[in-house]
Amino acid sequence: MANVRNPARPLSPHLSIWKWGPSMAVSIVHRATGSGMATVGTILLVWWLAAMASGPAAYAAFLDLFTVSSGALNVVGYVVGIGLTLCFFQHMASGVRHLFLDAGANFELRANKRTALATFVFGVLATAGFWVFLLEKSNG
């Protein structure tokens, strides 16, 4: 029998009454960055450990994906490194924001929206600052 909607039962209005806002975006991005870091980080860690245990040739193949012959990062290395760094700082900023919410603070709508947007700004600026520092240190 086909799924037929009972017209006597109302549809949930959640899609029509809620407006998309920064706090909703921060909540979703917080979950995505946490899951992404756990998944990608675990895969990279296990791959790295397996490559080290498999010998010099396997370890060199692992490093070749992320670096060039001079030891500097290549495009894949930068994409993975910057991506994980951005995920880390965004997740951290959102986590700190949630600590304040859990303590009962920051429920005023304007302040809540401002701190939600601030997590995105912090994530981008902290990532940029971290990579500028890292590249300055590595290039002398």
C-alpha positions as CSV (number, residue, x, y, z in Angstrom):
1,M,0.0,0.0,0.0
2,A,1.3,3.4,-0.9
3,N,2.2,6.0,1.7
4,V,-0.7,8.4,1.7
5,R,-0.7,11.4,4.0
6,N,-3.7,11.6,6.3
7,P,-5.1,15.1,5.7
8,A,-6.6,15.1,9.2
9,R,-3.0,15.2,10.7
10,P,-1.3,18.6,10.3
11,L,2.2,18.9,8.9
12,S,4.9,20.0,11.3
13,P,5.3,23.8,10.9
14,H,9.0,23.8,11.8
15,L,10.2,24.5,8.3
16,S,7.8,27.4,7.7
17,I,8.0,29.2,11.1
18,W,11.8,29.2,11.8
19,K,14.1,31.6,10.1
20,W,17.6,30.5,9.4
21,G,20.0,32.3,11.8
22,P,23.7,32.4,12.7
23,S,23.1,30.3,15.9
24,M,21.6,27.5,13.9
25,A,24.5,27.6,11.4
26,V,27.0,27.6,14.3
27,S,25.3,24.6,15.8
28,I,25.3,22.6,12.5
29,V,29.0,23.6,11.8
30,H,30.0,22.7,15.3
31,R,28.7,19.1,14.7
32,A,30.2,18.9,11.3
33,T,33.6,20.1,12.4
34,G,33.7,17.7,15.3
35,S,32.7,14.8,13.2
36,G,35.1,15.8,10.4
37,M,38.0,16.2,12.7
38,A,37.3,12.9,14.4
39,T,36.9,11.1,11.1
40,V,39.8,12.7,9.1
41,G,42.1,12.7,12.1
42,T,41.5,9.1,12.9
43,I,42.1,8.1,9.3
44,L,45.3,10.1,9.1
45,L,46.6,8.8,12.4
46,V,45.9,5.1,11.5
47,W,47.4,5.6,8.1
48,W,50.5,7.3,9.5
49,L,51.0,4.5,12.1
50,A,50.5,1.8,9.6
51,A,52.9,3.5,7.2
52,M,55.5,3.8,10.0
53,A,55.0,0.1,10.9
54,S,55.3,-1.0,7.3
55,G,58.8,0.3,6.8
56,P,60.6,3.2,5.1
57,A,59.1,2.8,1.7
58,A,55.5,3.0,3.0
59,Y,56.3,5.9,5.2
60,A,57.9,7.8,2.3
61,A,54.8,7.2,0.2
62,F,52.7,8.6,3.0
63,L,54.9,11.7,3.3
64,D,55.0,12.1,-0.5
65,L,51.2,12.7,-0.6
66,F,51.6,15.8,1.7
67,T,55.1,17.1,1.0
68,V,57.5,17.9,-1.8
69,S,61.1,16.7,-2.0
70,S,62.3,19.8,0.0
71,G,60.0,18.8,2.9
72,A,57.6,21.7,2.4
73,L,53.9,21.0,2.2
74,N,52.4,20.6,-1.3
75,V,48.8,21.5,-2.3
76,V,47.3,18.4,-0.6
77,G,49.3,19.1,2.6
78,Y,48.0,22.7,2.7
79,V,44.4,21.7,2.0
80,V,44.4,19.1,4.7
81,G,46.4,21.2,7.1
82,I,44.4,24.4,6.7
83,G,41.1,22.5,6.6
84,L,41.8,20.7,9.9
85,T,43.1,23.9,11.5
86,L,40.0,25.8,10.5
87,C,37.8,23.0,11.8
88,F,39.7,23.0,15.1
89,F,39.5,26.7,15.7
90,Q,35.8,26.9,14.6
91,H,34.9,23.9,16.8
92,M,36.8,25.4,19.7
93,A,35.2,28.9,19.4
94,S,31.8,27.3,19.2
95,G,32.5,25.1,22.2
96,V,33.4,28.1,24.3
97,R,30.2,29.8,23.1
98,H,28.3,26.8,24.2
99,L,29.9,26.8,27.6
100,F,28.5,30.3,28.2
101,L,25.1,29.2,26.9
102,D,25.2,26.2,29.3
103,A,25.9,28.5,32.2
104,G,22.8,30.5,31.3
105,A,24.4,33.5,29.7
106,N,24.1,35.0,26.2
107,F,20.4,34.2,25.5
108,E,19.6,37.8,24.6
109,L,19.0,37.6,20.8
110,R,21.3,40.3,19.7
111,A,24.2,39.1,21.8
112,N,23.6,35.5,20.8
113,K,23.6,36.4,17.1
114,R,26.8,38.5,17.6
115,T,28.7,35.7,19.4
116,A,27.5,33.2,16.7
117,L,29.0,35.4,14.0
118,A,32.1,36.0,16.1
119,T,32.8,32.2,16.2
120,F,33.2,32.3,12.4
121,V,35.3,35.4,12.4
122,F,37.5,33.9,15.1
123,G,37.9,30.6,13.3
124,V,39.1,32.3,10.1
125,L,41.4,34.8,11.8
126,A,42.9,32.2,14.2
127,T,43.5,29.9,11.3
128,A,45.2,32.6,9.2
129,G,47.3,33.7,12.2
130,F,48.4,30.2,13.0
131,W,49.5,29.5,9.4
132,V,51.3,32.8,9.1
133,F,53.1,32.0,12.3
134,L,53.8,28.5,11.1
135,L,55.1,29.6,7.7
136,E,57.2,32.3,9.2
137,K,58.8,29.8,11.6
138,S,59.5,27.3,8.9
139,N,61.0,29.9,6.4
140,G,63.3,31.4,9.0
